[in-house]
Structure formats: C-alpha cells, structure tokens
Amino acid sequence: MKFRIFVASRSFGKIVDDGLKLLEREAIIEDNPYGRTLTEEELERHLQDADAVVLGADKCTGKVLSSAQKLKVIGRHGIGVDNVDLKVATDRGVVVTYTPSVNVDSVAEHTFGLILALVRKIPAASASTKAGKWEGLRFVGTELVGKTIGIIGLGNIGLGVAKRAKAFGTRVIYYDIELKKNMDFTYVPLDQLLKESDVISIHAALTPEARGMIGAKELALMKKGSFLVNAARGGIVDEKELIKALAEGRIAGAALDVLEMEPPDPDNPLFKMDNVIVTPHIAAYTVEAIRRMDLTVAEDIMRVLRGKKPKHIANPEVLKSVSLSLT
C-alpha cells in the first residue's frame, strides 16, 4: 500500500517537479486545494489519513497533531519551524524535518536587492518614469560605500548579507541573541548597533525573545536618515511603531519581505508610503533554492517513511521514542 502525503505548501512542486516526482514514486499525493495557507481546521481535516505532510507556513498546532493519528513525519518546506508545535510532535512520536541552508544565497541576494532599491529609491523612480514623468532630482539616493550596515542575527543568511555588504565597501557590525562570535565582523550590543548603523538588516529567528525586538524604544535609537530592512519574520518588528517612525520622518525608509500578518490587510498604511518597499515573502523564491528545498524535504520525508533517520531533523529528541535506522 502506498503512503499518503498531504502537500500543504503552496510552492512545493509548482516551480520544479524534482521533489514531487520523488514522492509520487511511493506515495499518493493530496494537494492543497485552497491556494493559500490553511486554517487550523482545514489542516486538521486534511491530515486525518496522512502519513506525512509537506508543510508551508501553515500552523501545525497541538490540536492538529493530536488528531493526526497516522502522521509519522512533518516535512517543513522552509528553514523555520516556529509554526510547528515541536513539543507535541515529539510527544506523539512525529518526526519534524526542515530545510536549513538551501536558500541562504537566495535570501541574502534578495535582501541586498532590497537594500540597494531602498537607498537608491529605485521602485519609486521606476513608477514615476513609467507614469510619463522625468524627475531625476526627486530621487537623489544614498551611497553605501563608507556607510555602516548593522546585521541583527548572524546565522547563515545574516553572514551572507554581511559578506555582500563588505564587498560594497561598508563597515559591518552585528548583534546576535545567541552571542555567536565571528572574527571577520564586529559584534556590538543591540543598542549600539541601532545608534551607529545607516542600514539595519534583520535575520533573526522568530523566537519568544525576538518577537517585538524592534519596537518604539529601538526605533527611537536609530539614526535619523537610516533604513530598516526585514527579510526574516514580520513579528520581530512592531509594525505600528515602524509606521509612526516612518510617518514622522525619524527614519528614512524601510524594505520588508515579511509582515506581521500574511497575507496582509490591503489597507495596511505601509502600502501608502513612498519610502517603503514591500515584497510578498519571496526572498527564498528562486528556481535554484526551490529545487534544493523540494528535494531536501522530499528525501527526508521518504527516509522517515522507510524507517531511516532523516538528514535534517528539528526535534532530535523524538528519536528516543521512534526507532529509525541510521543508514
């Protein structure tokens, strides 16, 4: 009998089919019928008879897991697992896999694209020109060379951004909650980073400590004329306070690939601000990164279903109660 796998992720198998074909060899695939992130009730319903799930941004709560009696493995189609209740998954013997490092270059490149677009006002200049105007002096930008870029979170992606920033002739400083040390860049406390940086780029995981990390107090410490870039998680920045800081001209602009609520409210005030760039959580979306992500999640799901240990496991404690071969 074939395994049953529910694909909740909206991107898995849609751009490339390498990972999907791998699963189809040994499993019956049920696809997300909604074309969006599933609600708790919808995910619970679709996991009733599933042996595995390819999970996108959908929240796999304790309630969902408690009703998924056959579920053996959750393959998170992405880096973060903050949308999975790892404790309940571990208690129920469900292995959670993820795809670390597959999209490092894609996110770092997108981040730097946002930085350049922001400091040189490229989107607004393009929109103006396409509207039939020729307003060169309206879009005088800022050079990066000689400026200070502050990185919040020096994991693989933050490090990728730092290396690109260094190549542009900037001074790079960083702050990391886990106090990771890197001899190539200068570690500073968060307050110092906020005060000294011309551009701040966020790459922290959305841990309880990081939620709301950038609020009214932190925004007030930023240089007048500085820029904020967030390609990590929306919950790290207090959006209401960011809107106030932008409206009052306390910072020069912001570029966001993530928002507190996704999909966002169409009336979000950020969308009406000329000094704000917003992209729809696409930093990881390149053909190359999606192919690596698809294959990584598919291979690990099949390893677990075949009784083997996955290569990328987010809850290794589960191995105490689940017997998997090391081969």
N, C-alpha and C positions, 0 to 999 in steps of 0.2 A: 504494500500500500504506500502511495506517495505521501510525503509530508504536505501539510497545508501552511502556507506562508501568506500573511496579510501585509501588503505594502502600503503603509500609511504615508510615507514620504512622497511629496509631490514631484520630486526631481529624479528619484531613483528610476533608471531605465528609460527616462524620457529623452535625454540628450544623446547618450550612448547606450548600447544594449548588452555590453560585455557581461556585466554582473547579473542582469536579468536572465540571460541565456544560461548562465551557470546554475541559477536556482531552478530554472524550468526543467533541467535535466532530471531532477529528482523530486520536484515539488509541484503542487497545484498552487498557482498564484492567484490571489484575490487582490484587485487593485482598489485604491482609494476612489470611491465613486463621486466624491464631492468636489474635487479640485481645490481643496483648501485644507487648513489644519482642522482636525477632527475635534469635536467636543468630547468631554469625558464619557458621556452616554454612548455616543457613536463608536468611540474606540472600544469601549466595554463590549458592545454588541458584536463588533467585527472580530474580537479576539476570543469569542466563545469556543470556537473549534480550531483555533490556530495553534500550530506547533511553534511558530516563530513569527516575529513582526519586524519589518524594516521601518524603523520609527524616524519621523522627521522632527518637526518642532512640537508635535502633539504631546500633551501632558499625560504620561503614564503613571497615574496616581495609585495609591494603595488600594483604593476601591476598584480600579480597573484590574489591577493584578490579582486581587482576591477572587475575582470572578472568572479569571482566565485559567481554568483548571488544567488545560493541556499544554499551556505555554512553557516552553523549555528555554527559549533564548530571545532576547531583545537585541536587535542589531541597530544601534543608533547611527543613523546616516548623517554623521557630523562629528564635531570634536567634543562639544559639551554634553554632559549627561545630567544637567540641572533640571531637566524636565522629566526625569525618571526617579521614582521613589526607590532608591537603591537599597534601603534597609528592608522594605517589604519584599523586594525582588530577591534579596539574599535569603531572607527568612523562608521564602516559598521555593527556594532552590532554582530560581530563574537566573540564568547567566546573562549579564549585560555586556555587550561589546560596543566598541566605538571606533572612530577612525582618526586617530591622532596623526598630526604632521602631514596628512595628504594634501591639505590646502594652504600650507604655510606661505608658499610663494604667491599664490593667487590672492590671498587676503593682504599680504604685505604690499603687493603691487597695486591693488585697489586702494588701499589706504594712502599710498603715496600719490596715486592719481587724484584722490580727494584733496590731499594737502595742496598739490600744485593748482588744481582747479579753484580751490578756495582763495589762496593768496594771490592768484593772478586773475580772479573774477571771470573765469572762462565761461561758465554757463550763462551768466547774465549778459556778457558781451556777445555771445553767440545768439542768444534770444533777441537782443536788440538789433543786431545786424540782419538777422532773418526777417525782422519786422520792417526792414527798409530804412533803418537809421544808420548813421555813421558817426558814432560818439566816442572816439578814441580817448579823449581826456576824461571821460566819465569812468573809465575802467582802469585807472592807474593802479598797478598792483604793487606787491612787495616781493623783494628778492629773498631767497632762502640762504644764500651764501652769507656766512658770518653770523647767522641767527642761532638761537638755542632752541632745540627741539627736546621736549620732555616726554619720555615714554612711561606710561603707567602700566606695569606688567611686562616684565622682560622674559616671557616664555619664548617659544619658538617663533611666534608671529611678531611679538614685540622686538625680538632680536633681529628679525628680518627687516623690519621698518628702520631700526637703529642703523643697520649696515647701509641701507639705501640712503638714509639721511646723512651719514658720514661722507658718502660719495658726493653729496651735493655741497660739501664744504660747510656743514653746520657743526655746532657743538652739541653733543648728545649727552643728556643726563637722564637718569631713570629712577623710578621708585617701584618697589615690588613688595607686596604684602608678605610674601614668603621669604623676604630678605635674601633673594638669590643674588649672588655676587658674580660679577663679570669684570675681568681685568681690562677689557677694551673700552668700557664706558664707565661714567662716574655715577655712583649711587648717591642719592640725596634723600632726605626726608620729604614727605609729600608737600608740606607747606613751602619748603624751599623750591621744589620743582614748580609749583604753581606760581610763585613770585618771579622766578627767573626765566621761564620759558616763553618764547614767542609763539610756538605752536605746541599744543599738548595733544598727544595721541594715546587713546585708551586701548589696552589689550589685556585687561584683567578678566579672569573668570568671574561669573556672577555667583560668588559665594555669599553667605549671610553678611560677612564683613565688608564685602564690596558693594552690596546693594545700597544705593543712595550715597555712595562715596563722594560724588561731586554734587554738592548742594549749595545753598546760599553762601555759607562761610567760605567754601573752597573757591567758588566763582568770584567772590569779592577779593580774593588774594591774587587772582590772575592779573597780569599786566593789562593796562588799557591799550587796545590795539592788538591784543593777542588772539589766537584762533584755537578752537577746540574741535578735535576730530574723534569720533567714536565709531569703531568698527568691531566692537566686542559684544556687549549686551546693553539693551536700552535701559534696563533697571539700574545701571551703575550711575547714570546721570539723572538728577531731579529735573524733569522736563519743564515744570512750571518755573523753577528758578532760572533755568537756562533761558527761557523765553523772556523773563524780566531783564536778565543781564544783557541780552541782545537788543531788546527794545530800548533800554536806557543807554545803550552805546558803551557799556562797561567793557565789553569785549567786541572784537571786530567782526567775528563771524564764526560759524560752526558748520561742519560737514558730518552728516550722520548716515550710516548704513543700517543702523538699528534704532528702534524706538521703544518706548515703554509698552505701548500696545501695538501689536502687529496682527492683522492689518490695522492701520491707524484710522482714527476718525478723520474723514475728509476735511473737516473744519479745523483741524489742528493749526493753531496760529503760526507754527514754524513754516507751514507751506506758503504763507503770505509774505515771508521775509526775504528780501533780495540778497541778504548776506548769509543765507542758509542754503546748503546743498543737501538734498536727501535722496538716497537710493534705497531700493526695496530689499534690503538684506541680501545683497548679491555679491559680496566680497569674495565668497568662496566659489562663485559660479563661473568657472572656466571649463572648457571641454576637458582639458587635461586633469584638472582637480576632480571633476565629477567622475571621470573614468576611474581614477585611483580610488575615490571614495566608494563607488559602486562595487568595484572588485574586492576591496578590503572588507566591506560589510558582508557581501555575499559569501566570500571564502570563510569568514569566521562563523557565520550562521551555519553553513554546511558542516564545518568542523564540529561544532557542538552537536548538531543533529546526528552526526555519525559517531558520536561518543568520544570525540577528541577535544583536547584543550585548545581554545582559540588563541590567536596571537595577541589580540588587544582586548583585555578584559578590564572592565571598570569596577567590578566588585569581586576581587580575587578571594574574598572571604567565603564566597559561595562554594568554592572548591572543597571546603571541609565537609559539605553535605552532598555534593554532586561528584560522582565518580567519572572522571574523564581521562582518557589515555593521553600521555604526553607526546605520543608520536603523531 
